[in-house]
Amino acid sequence: PVVMQLGTAAGVLAALAVKQGCDVNGVAVRDVQNAVLDAGGYLMPLLDAEVQSPLFAPLQRVACTGVLHGEGKRVGWSNQFWIGADSVLTRQSLALLHTVYPSHKLNYTADSQAVSVSQAFDAIAHVAKAEQMMSKRKAKALLHKTWHQHFATSPQPEQPITRGEYAVLIDAVLKPFSRKPLD
């Protein structure tokens, strides 16, 4: 599967270079990644992110940007990669926001304590304001709207947030995939 993914990316890169009238070195990485995602392809071989799931594209984008890390496991002859979409987000994972958004200053210890929905909303809104994307109020309104659109429920502020829910919110509000890829 990884070899097929590489072949897909190479084909997309060539097609985009022809379409854009440039050398393959002139095609932006994110253009290739977006085209692969739009075609239902994987950017990261996440085994717990099915293509049909509404979480698929946000998890792919957030994993690629480093906002969430997955876990690799060797099982027999195969290598597996899991994002833990249904797992509870921890403060250690929330701390990864700082790697992509350096203006985000943590005011807590990065440990294994669960993050609540309201804490995740606060952190995302803080980053949106610090990065001069939008006000905290506007970010929180967008977070609520996104939650309702994707999960068809009202957010429960004190409930732990899952990594999949967090990925959807980060993707919709902070749009980390629009940033230059990390080196």
Secondary structure by P-SEA (a helix, b strand, c coil): caaaaaaaaaaaaaaaaaaaccccccccaaaaaaaaaaacccccccccccccccaaaaaaaaaaaccbbbbbbbcccbbbbbccccccccccccccccccccccccccccccccccaaaaaaaaaaaaaaaccccaaaaaaaaaaaaaaaccccccccccccaaaaaaaaaaccccccccccc
